[in-house]
């Protein structure tokens, strides 16, 4: 292998790559809906988790370039929900926000393959994070295993798949893009985003959304344990 393409660093996405963000967020939103209805007894507010998430995504689009902090965007989405239902209650707003955050925090745990796999990989490569989210290495107990971290909310909202965020990571660890392997769960943001930025890339499919027989043209794994196997290292020349 050309030394220019020899992998020297591995970067990871975080949400749904290192921990189960989607299910945890949905559980937190479900609990938030219960708190909302229990504390607003004048009328029942008919909302489901999907609607809450859609409102949050709409808020992020509307606030682009104004607010980058993802916690603040979530709080703004709760404000919108209350306003649409004719509710002006700062105490209730704070309760909804605290319910969502505390529930999600209690569910923030790494997948079982994360810590042993990263410990193994760290002996061979620099380890980093490139994330559009706001779950940090310390939240997952891997802060001592990570050499660099890049978060879009700290870059004025520059997000994957924008090549700029990958370029920033490359410059931060002084490696050429082709010497970095990025692993993430999003086909658009992680897999294609990395490849289009000159990185090597692997898509991690924890929820079996990409059957390997159908997507044989993709570098695809279902668990981080797969890339710690000796055979994978030999076949992929990750050394």
WOJOQUI-V148197 format. One record per residue. N is the residue number from 1. PSI is psi in whole degrees, -180 to 180 (999 if undefined). BURIAL is + if it has 9 or more other ideal C-beta (glycine too) atoms within 8 Angstrom, else -. D_CENTER is the distance of its C-alpha to the mean C-alpha in whole Angstrom. Layout:
BEGIN
n: [N N]
psi: [PSI PSI]
burial: [BURIAL BURIAL]
d_center: [D_CENTER D_CENTER]
END
This chain:
BEGIN
n: [1 2 3 4 5 6 7 8 9 10 11 12 13 14 15 16 17 18 19 20 21 22 23 24 25 26 27 28 29 30 31 32 33 34 35 36 37 38 39 40 41 42 43 44 45 46 47 48 49 50 51 52 53 54 55 56 57 58 59 60 61 62 63 64 65 66 67 68 69 70 71 72 73 74 75 76 77 78 79 80 81 82 83 84 85 86 87 88 89 90 91 92 93 94 95 96 97 98 99 100 101 102 103 104 105 106 107 108 109 110 111 112 113 114 115 116 117 118 119 120 121 122 123 124 125 126 127 128 129 130 131 132 133 134 135 136 137 138 139 140 141 142 143 144 145 146 147 148 149 150 151 152 153 154 155 156 157 158 159 160 161 162 163 164 165 166 167 168 169 170 171 172 173 174 175 176 177 178 179 180 181 182 183 184 185 186 187 188 189 190 191 192 193 194 195 196 197 198 199 200 201 202 203 204 205 206 207 208 209 210 211 212 213 214 215 216 217 218 219 220 221 222 223 224 225 226 227 228 229 230 231 232 233 234 235 236 237 238 239]
psi: [137 129 -26 -26 4 129 125 -19 150 126 147 140 168 -64 123 8 -50 -20 162 77 -47 -52 -37 -43 -41 -41 -39 -39 -38 -43 -35 -39 -42 -43 -41 -48 -32 -24 -2 89 -4 -37 152 131 115 100 148 173 -43 -41 -40 -41 -37 -41 -39 -43 -37 -41 -40 -41 -45 -30 7 129 -6 -50 125 -23 120 -30 -40 -37 -41 -42 -40 -37 -36 -36 -43 -43 -45 -44 -41 -20 15 29 126 98 98 -32 -43 -40 -47 -38 -41 -46 -45 -37 -48 -50 -44 -38 -46 -41 -41 -22 1 96 142 151 155 -21 -9 -58 -49 -36 -44 -36 -43 -48 -31 -25 -10 -30 161 144 134 176 136 110 144 1 -158 30 121 161 -39 -33 -26 1 26 16 -29 -4 -5 129 -28 152 137 121 129 -34 -13 5 36 34 14 116 155 139 16 123 -22 -38 -34 -37 -41 -42 -44 -44 -34 -35 7 46 148 153 -39 -12 6 131 125 136 126 172 -13 124 -44 -54 -42 -59 -58 -37 -44 -47 -43 -12 5 0 162 157 146 135 125 124 81 -21 16 48 -15 85 130 -34 -36 -32 50 -14 0 139 103 134 161 -13 149 -22 -28 -37 0 -4 143 -40 -37 -42 -43 -49 -41 -6 45 51 999]
burial: [- - - - + + + - + + + + + + + + + + + + + - - + + + + + + + + + + - + + + - - + - - - - + - - - + - - + + - + + - + + + - - + - - - - - - + - - + + + + + + + + + + + - - - - - - - - + + - + + + - + + + - + + - - + + - + + - - + + + + + + + + + - - + + + + + + + + + + + + + - - + - + - - + + - + + + + + + - + - + + + + + + + - + + + + + + - + + - + - + + + + + + + + + + + - + + + + + + + - + + + + + + + + + + - - - + - - - - + - - + - + + - - + + + + + - - - + + - - - - + -]
d_center: [31 31 30 29 26 26 23 22 19 16 12 9 5 4 3 6 7 8 8 9 7 9 13 12 12 14 17 16 17 20 21 21 23 26 26 27 30 31 31 33 36 38 36 33 30 29 25 23 19 18 20 19 15 17 19 16 15 18 18 16 18 21 20 18 20 21 18 15 14 12 14 17 16 15 19 20 19 21 24 24 25 27 29 29 31 33 32 32 31 30 30 28 25 25 25 23 20 21 21 17 16 18 17 14 14 17 15 12 13 12 13 17 16 14 16 19 18 16 20 22 20 20 24 24 21 19 16 13 10 8 5 6 5 8 7 10 11 14 13 12 16 15 16 19 18 15 18 16 12 12 10 11 12 14 15 17 14 14 11 10 13 15 17 17 14 15 18 18 16 19 21 20 21 24 23 23 21 22 22 18 16 13 11 8 8 9 13 13 10 10 13 15 14 15 18 19 18 21 18 19 16 15 13 12 13 13 15 17 17 18 22 23 26 25 22 24 24 20 19 18 17 16 16 16 19 20 20 22 25 28 28 25 25 29 28 25 27 24 26]
END
